[in-house]
Each structure stands twice: as structure tokens, then as C-alpha cells.
Amino acid sequence: MLQPISHHHDHKFPRVPLTSQ
């Protein structure tokens, strides 16, 4: 999931992959 999830959880995560958490 290296792609930006800004289209999924943009309201929660700005543009950070789940690997960062």
C-alpha cells in the first residue's frame, strides 16, 4: 500500500501510508 490513501482516509490520514503507523 505504497500509494497515497488520501482518497480513502483523507479525513484521518493526510498522505501517510499505513506502514508509517
N, C-alpha and C positions, 0 to 999 in steps of 0.2 A: 504493500500500500504506500508506495513512494509518491503517488500523485497527491496533489493538494485536495484536502477534504473540505475545501471552502464551499463546495457545492452540496455538502452533506451536513456538516456541523459547523457552519459558518457562524452561527449564533453562539456556539460554545467555544469552538477552537478556530482561531483566526486562520492560520495556514500551517498548522504543525501536524506532522504525521503521528500516528499512534505510537510509533517507535520511540518518540521523544518522551512520552509519559512512562 
